Amino acid sequence: MTQIALVTGGTRGIGKSISLALKNAGFLVAANYAGNDDAARKFSDETGIATFKWSVADPDACAQGIKEVEKELGQVDVLVNNAGITRDGFMHKMSVEGWRAVIETNLGSLFYMTQPVLEGMRSRGYGRVINISSINGQAGQMGQTNYSAAKAGVHGFTKSLAQEVARKGITVNTIAPGYINTDMVAAVPEKVLESIIGKIPVGRLGEADEIAEAVLYLSGPNSGFITGSCLSINGGQHMG
């Protein structure tokens, strides 16, 4: 039976590569997105992957969006919590809005997205939840107290939920990418980017497909003894 995979932030960047890898492996994929209708339409036209628009920071929208996905495709077997935003700034200048937006989108969304699919996974005795964190949730980053706090919270969420659902055949894991060659990173000034790459032992940026391959493995049946873990994919930049 074909399994259903839902990827948040699944039409661009790392999320796009994850969606494509899952589709190519035989999953029926639903890609969530928040706002860029043109990019989502282009993505769907090119890949044939169904797209669904809602904000993962809105619990009611998540519940309704998941209902729409399950009505059209079927119950979710694999959930990839990938969506995230940045609102960078030094703490003494950070607005409450900038703090809340990042915490809700990058951390609150894990609760809003995972809870609605959990009961179905529990009843079927199988499920895979994969949360995308960040090297900056492990090592911290100046100017990103909101982002780093949210991404660090992803690790605690993962470890706790993994313990709750392990005996139900559900695994919960985190992937923490380092600096990946996406449009967002490509927009960084050249000198800054050179400085970043200089701190990566393998001497290059990561590729989105490298993250997608890890998601693919954690999504499959052979990963059933891996849960509550964090896979760091950062070229050796942080080994803590």
C-alpha positions in Angstrom: 0.0 0.0 0.0 1.3 3.5 -0.9 2.3 5.5 2.1 1.3 9.2 2.5 4.0 11.8 3.3 3.3 15.4 4.4 6.1 17.9 4.1 5.7 21.4 5.6 7.5 24.1 3.7 7.7 21.5 1.0 7.8 23.5 -2.2 11.1 25.4 -2.0 14.7 24.9 -0.8 15.3 21.9 1.4 11.6 21.1 1.6 11.4 20.8 -2.2 14.2 18.3 -2.3 12.6 16.3 0.5 9.2 16.2 -1.3 10.9 15.1 -4.5 13.0 12.4 -2.8 9.9 11.0 -1.1 7.9 11.0 -4.3 10.7 9.3 -6.3 10.8 6.6 -3.6 7.1 5.8 -4.1 5.4 7.9 -1.4 2.3 9.9 -2.2 3.4 13.4 -1.2 1.5 16.4 0.0 3.6 19.6 0.1 2.4 22.4 2.4 3.4 26.0 1.8 2.5 29.3 3.4 2.4 32.1 0.9 4.2 32.0 -2.4 1.4 30.8 -4.7 3.4 31.2 -7.9 6.3 29.1 -6.6 3.8 26.4 -5.4 2.0 26.3 -8.7 5.2 26.0 -10.6 6.4 23.3 -8.2 3.2 21.3 -8.6 3.2 21.7 -12.4 6.8 20.4 -12.6 6.5 17.5 -10.2 2.9 16.5 -10.0 3.0 16.8 -6.2 -0.2 18.1 -4.6 0.3 21.4 -2.7 -1.8 22.7 0.2 -1.6 26.2 1.5 -1.8 27.1 5.2 0.2 28.7 8.0 1.9 26.2 10.3 1.8 28.8 13.0 -2.0 28.6 13.1 -3.3 25.6 15.0 -6.8 25.7 13.4 -5.3 26.1 9.9 -3.1 23.0 10.6 -6.0 20.9 11.8 -8.1 21.9 8.8 -5.2 21.5 6.3 -4.4 18.0 7.5 -8.1 17.1 7.1 -7.9 18.3 3.5 -4.8 16.3 2.9 -6.2 13.1 4.4 -9.5 13.6 2.5 -7.7 13.9 -0.9 -4.7 11.5 -0.4 -5.3 9.4 2.7 -4.0 9.2 6.3 -0.5 10.6 6.9 2.1 8.0 7.6 5.2 10.2 7.4 5.2 13.8 8.7 8.2 16.0 7.9 8.1 19.2 10.0 10.4 21.3 7.8 8.8 24.8 7.6 10.7 27.6 9.2 11.3 31.3 9.1 13.9 33.8 10.4 13.5 37.2 11.9 17.1 38.0 12.8 18.2 40.8 15.1 20.1 41.4 18.2 18.2 40.6 21.4 18.1 44.2 22.6 16.5 45.3 19.3 14.2 42.3 18.8 10.5 43.0 18.7 7.9 40.8 20.5 6.4 40.1 17.1 9.7 38.9 15.7 10.1 36.6 18.7 6.7 35.2 18.6 6.6 34.7 14.8 9.7 32.6 14.9 8.8 30.6 18.0 5.3 29.8 16.7 6.4 28.9 13.1 9.6 27.0 14.0 8.5 25.3 17.3 4.8 25.7 17.9 4.1 24.2 14.5 5.5 20.9 15.7 2.7 20.6 18.2 0.1 22.0 15.8 1.1 19.6 13.0 2.0 16.5 14.9 -0.9 16.1 17.3 -3.6 15.9 14.5 -1.8 13.0 12.8 -0.7 11.1 15.9 -3.9 9.3 16.7 -4.1 7.8 13.3 -0.5 6.7 13.5 -1.1 5.2 16.9 -4.2 3.3 15.8 -2.3 1.9 12.8 0.8 1.0 14.8 3.1 2.8 12.5 4.4 6.3 11.8 7.4 8.5 11.1 7.9 12.0 12.4 11.0 13.9 11.2 11.7 17.3 12.5 14.1 19.7 10.7 16.2 21.7 13.2 19.4 23.5 12.6 23.1 23.7 13.6 22.1 27.0 15.2 19.8 25.1 17.6 22.8 23.2 18.7 25.6 25.8 18.8 23.6 29.0 19.0 24.1 32.0 16.7 24.6 35.7 17.4 21.5 37.6 16.2 19.3 34.6 16.3 18.1 34.2 19.9 14.6 33.5 18.6 15.6 31.1 15.9 18.2 29.3 18.0 15.8 28.9 20.9 13.1 27.5 18.7 15.4 25.1 17.0 16.9 24.0 20.3 13.3 23.3 21.4 12.8 21.0 18.5 15.4 18.6 20.1 13.5 18.5 23.4 10.2 17.9 21.6 11.7 15.1 19.6 13.2 13.2 22.5 10.1 13.5 24.7 7.6 12.5 22.0 9.8 9.6 20.9 9.5 8.1 24.4 5.7 8.5 24.4 5.1 6.7 21.1 7.9 4.2 20.7 5.8 1.2 21.6 3.2 2.2 19.1 5.6 1.7 16.2 6.1 5.4 15.7 9.6 7.0 15.5 10.4 10.6 16.0 13.8 12.0 15.0 15.5 15.3 14.2 17.8 16.3 11.4 20.0 19.4 12.1 21.4 20.8 8.9 24.4 23.1 8.7 24.8 25.7 6.0 23.0 24.3 2.9 23.3 25.6 -0.7 19.8 27.1 -1.0 18.5 30.5 -2.3 18.5 31.9 1.2 22.2 31.1 1.8 23.1 32.1 -1.8 21.8 35.6 -0.9 24.4 36.0 1.8 27.1 38.5 0.8 30.1 36.8 -0.8 32.6 37.7 1.8 30.3 36.5 4.6 29.7 33.3 2.7 33.5 32.7 2.2 33.9 33.2 6.0 31.2 30.6 6.7 32.6 28.0 4.3 36.0 28.6 5.9 34.7 27.3 9.2 33.3 24.1 7.6 35.9 21.3 7.8 34.8 19.6 4.5 35.2 23.0 2.8 31.9 23.4 1.1 28.2 24.0 1.7 25.9 21.1 2.0 23.3 20.3 -0.7 19.6 20.0 -0.1 19.6 16.5 -1.6 21.9 15.4 1.1 19.3 16.4 3.7 16.5 14.8 1.6 18.4 11.4 1.5 18.6 11.4 5.3 14.9 12.1 5.6 14.2 9.3 3.1 16.1 6.8 5.2 14.3 7.9 8.5 11.0 7.7 6.6 11.5 4.0 5.7 10.8 0.7 7.5 14.5 0.0 8.1 14.8 2.9 10.5 12.5 1.5 13.1 15.2 1.2 15.8 16.2 4.9 15.4 14.1 7.2 17.5 14.7 10.3 19.7 17.9 10.9 17.7 19.4 13.9 16.1 21.4 13.5 12.9 23.7 16.4 12.4 24.5 17.1 8.7 26.9 20.1 8.8 30.2 19.0 7.2 31.8 18.8 10.7 31.2 22.4 11.6 29.6 21.4 14.9 30.2 18.1 16.6 28.6 18.7 20.0 
